[in-house]
Amino acid sequence: MGTFIDFISLSDPTSRYVIIGIILLTINASLVGSFAFLRKKSLIGDAVAHSVLPGICLAFLLFQTKNLFILLGGAAITGWLSILSIDLITAHSRIKADAAIGIALSVFFALGIVLLTIIQNSAIASQSGLDHFLFGKAASITRDDVRYFAIVTLIITAVIIIFYKPFKLISFNQDFAVSIGLPVRFYEFILSIITVMSIAVGIQAVGVVLMAALLITPAAAARYWTNDLRIMLILAVVVSAIGGVGGAYISYSATNMPTGPWIIVIISCIAFLSFAFAPNRGIVSKMWIQYQNRKQILLENILKAFYHVGEKDNSFLEMRKPEDILNRREFSFSKLSEGLNKLKRKGLLEKQNNEWKLSSEGLSEAKRIIRLHRLWELYLTQYLNIAEDHVHDDAEAIEHVLTPEIEAQLEKLLDFPSTDPHGKEIIY
């Protein structure tokens, strides 16, 4: 507990710079990564992250200093060149974007490894520590580094605020942006610049290898919780900040624990929880919705079976045995029993002894389902020219999802027909 208090109170200057620096880096990465994720250019971040290594090495060879501003300048140049090379390859050849990204990533990263090897075999005294840019070492963040990170954070945040609307438009509907005359190429260039800036400063914490995860994973997790871009950006920042602080704490409290990898592990855990439990989009939520849909389809099919049995002699409100329903439509006995009892609780069926009948509300609901089925069959035959004996299965599938608005449109489109393609009555 004492370790946690010392950590959270920022009493230790070293941990203070690490925490503040990591928070700034994660803010940069999550903001920029959200737009890359929405534009379906997630791999661009991976390519740029690997492409900054030769820039760092070249800047060191030219100036023989580990001044962060100089190294990040070199990183920004080669990172931007990698984006430019990807665009040129896709624009002037038949090579697709994913292959172009792979080419740029491998070529630039290979060049970086070659230059890093040359530096390590040289007699330059200040070469130690350059390999931290390859694997990351957040514990080496200093006060001067934090200042650089803060400047980059202010620049990136300001750019996103100023260009928020065009960034949003080209992220969700680039074709529309082009059609209204928006200078899409210019805004893409601005996005590429801040992407390179974010990656260039972030590799010091998590390294080249893990930087793509820091860009995309918080955005992917946030996207599962909201459709609002503003909220998504905030959630992505929160997720990445939690991962950053959590990784820093593990590194602070446990001996020889790397900060960068732990940041990614924590963010990835949050992302997996989001993928599983986020409302509407999460796996569990989708499974629950599918379960509810199956239950609803079962109930509606039972009501239809009651209607079809009664339709033979126009006796819709007569008592029926479960066997009568099973003879009309194939259900397992357990499913039928479950559905009958649930319909009774809803007030759509009534029970006497071991026999069942439609209530007045149940008859109305059954008529509605039958009406949707027959309207859709008629629509398929009249407007899609599908044969009468081929429309039943399609109508069985679609009748459960047709909304009242679509029902009204079908009625108007078909001029309120009285019979379906098979000559059966459509009751309104």
Summary of the structure (lengths in Angstrom):
residues: 428
radius of gyration: 31.3
end to end distance: 70.2
largest distance: 100.4
contacts: 1421
relative contact order: 0.09
helix: 76%
strand: 3%
